[in-house]
Amino acid sequence: MTEDIRTRLDRVQERIHRAAVRAGRNAHEITLIAVSKTFDAATVQSAVDAGARDFGENRVQEALTKAPLVRGDHIRWHLIGHLQSNKARAALEIFDVIHSIDSLSLVERLDRISGELGKRPVVLVQVDLGQEATKTGATEGELPEIVEALGHAAHLDFRGLMTLPPFFEDAEEARGYFRRLREIREGINHARTSEHHLTELSMGMSHDFEVAIEEGATMVRVGTAIFGERVKH
Ligand SMILES: *Cc1c(COP(=O)(O)O)cnc(C)c1O
């Protein structure tokens, strides 16, 4: 098992490296998030032992039970699934990065609770570019007020955007979505001083992360290519 994960992890890292080189980018600016949802703590531990440090989970409760069982220095937990407001406090106890900010009320709640806990997590806004196909994230129309609110959120470190395009058999079809997310980030940065520029784009999964890297991804969320097929979602 450990050997398997190590081999797959190395292969994914190699593909990230090659995609970065192809795009004239430095592979060091791309963080591989190993999406460990549905896999148990022992499996995550194998990935830690193989060198993975960033893990993505889509359910707060699942992460809360798994994370304390995983040993290793500098491990970061990323919430990549929708966050219900009643789970905000629990999420802040465990996650270092929240990719799924999708409403004004969530910004306000996370900011307040982060302040109470003395934390300042990295947050990204999830943008729904996929008309109805994904149905998660803020629409482009909702984005300006969320971005504005994050500008005033003292206890949230707003760094960028995340998206989850519809599934395409041919990864090339996702390219337009990845490009659009980059353009949206550029539009936001245009109105901000350089020290407040958004640097992160969380986009790309097992079947399309190379295309996402070519379009500027700084965080890729890869599950299946590292851990194998999930039994259930
Ligand atoms: C499950 C999931 C992934 C990983 O998907 P794979 O196809 O297994 O790589 C990435 N992002 C999000 C938001 C997910 O829910």
The ligand as an SDF file (V2000), in Angstrom:
LIG
                    3D

 15 15  0  0  0  0  0  0  0  0999 V2000
  -12.9650   14.9080   -4.8110 C   0  0  0  0  0  0  0  0  0  0  0  0
  -12.4880   16.2560   -5.1970 C   0  0  0  0  0  0  0  0  0  0  0  0
  -11.2670   16.4200   -5.8800 C   0  0  0  0  0  0  0  0  0  0  0  0
  -10.3770   15.2670   -6.3170 C   0  0  0  0  0  0  0  0  0  0  0  0
  -10.9350   14.5720   -7.3740 O   0  0  0  0  0  0  0  0  0  0  0  0
  -10.1280   13.4190   -8.1580 P   0  0  0  0  0  0  0  0  0  0  0  0
  -10.8310   13.3170   -9.4500 O   0  0  0  0  0  0  0  0  0  0  0  0
  -10.2320   12.1830   -7.3380 O   0  0  0  0  0  0  0  0  0  0  0  0
   -8.7240   13.8740   -8.2930 O   0  0  0  0  0  0  0  0  0  0  0  0
  -10.8750   17.7180   -6.1680 C   0  0  0  0  0  0  0  0  0  0  0  0
  -11.6220   18.7850   -5.8180 N   0  0  0  0  0  0  0  0  0  0  0  0
  -12.7830   18.6680   -5.1600 C   0  0  0  0  0  0  0  0  0  0  0  0
  -13.5520   19.8810   -4.8100 C   0  0  0  0  0  0  0  0  0  0  0  0
  -13.2610   17.3990   -4.8330 C   0  0  0  0  0  0  0  0  0  0  0  0
  -14.4380   17.2960   -4.1910 O   0  0  0  0  0  0  0  0  0  0  0  0
  1  2  1  0
  2  3  1  0
  2 14  2  0
  3  4  1  0
  3 10  2  0
  4  5  1  0
  5  6  1  0
  6  7  2  0
  6  8  1  0
  6  9  1  0
 10 11  1  0
 11 12  2  0
 12 13  1  0
 12 14  1  0
 14 15  1  0
M  END
$$$$
